[in-house]
Amino acid sequence: MLTLSAPPTFLQLWLLPRLATFEAHIGGLDISLESSDTLIVPTWRGNGARLAIRYGRGPWSDVTSYRLLGDELFPVCAPALLKQHGQPMKPADLARHTLLEVAWNSPQSATVPGWQTWLETVGVANQVSPPQRRYSLSGLAVDQAIAGRGLMLASLPLVMDRLASGVLIRPFGEQHALASPMTYDLLTPAIGEASPAVARFVDWLLQEATVFDGEANKAH
């Protein structure tokens, strides 16, 4: 048994769609998924393990950490929202739209750039009102953005698949992305070794992250 704890939206939008590949082609593990932002202590458990994926700013203490994905943040919205606008959107045009903010409940949340930072960076903070709607989970904001109810400042790993499918778009194209100091990391125990089955899962996960990074770079 492998128990894997991961942030809710990352689990839903990035890991779950890819996990079927592991189960179909590698397998050998019963996998239990825990949706949580709370930092857990990874442990080896006989032939299994309890591991964690965390979004934050390392280094993480008393664990072995593997970087999975870096991050950047940029506005996304439903295609219909852009069509309603009728012309290429400029940052100042956001004054006519609803901004969806993710109020991430974590001690590290203050270091994640938000809409205010983005508005200041592009020089329109005095023209656009602060976000009117806030959500504790990124997934809730993603759903609202897909439904056309506003624009979200989105984390790349959480929305790249939605951009590829066309249900979300970047209204400013490749412009106006904010680098984030946060990363998605896999945490394993600091001492001891993984069983062969767990080691195969770790290798697969790191490879999936490498493939994703490659696809993200091509998209740029």
C-alpha positions, 0 to 999 in steps of 0.5 A: 500500500502506498498512501500519497498525500497531495494538495487537493487541486494538484491531486485532482487536475494533475496527478489523477489524470496521469495515474491511470498510466502508472496503474495500466503499465507498471502497477504493483501497488495499492494506492490511497490518495489523501487530499491535504495541504497539511505537511505529513511525516513521510514513512516507509511501511514494509513494502509500502510507504506514506509519501507526500507531494507539497507545494511551497518554498523549500527546503523541507526539513527532515525529509528527502525532497525531489523537485517535481515542477516549478511554477508560474502564474498568469491570467486564464479565462473561458474562451467565451469571455474573450469573445464577449470582449470583441477585441484583444484584451489589455490589462486595463480591460480587467476593470470590466471583469470579475477577478477570482482570487485563491486565498490559499490557507497555508503559512507560506501563502503570503509568499505566493504572488496574487492579483495585486502583485500582477496588477502592480507588475503590469502597471494597472493597479490604480485602474482595476479593482481588487478581486471580488471573489475568493476561494480556499481551493484553486480547483473552485476558482478553475471551475468558475473560470471555465464557467465564464464567471471571471478570470483566475490567476492560475498556476501553470501545472494546474491549468495546462491540461485545460489550456490544451483542451481549449476550455481555458485560454490565456487572454494575454497570450504568453505575456504577463506571466509571474514567476513563482518562488513555489515548487511542487516537491515529492517528499520521502523519508530522510533515511531508509530505502523504498521497496522496489514497488514504491521505487518504481512509482517514484521513478515514474512520477519523476519521469512524468514531471520531466515530460510535463516540463518539456511540454510546458516549455514547448508551449512557450 
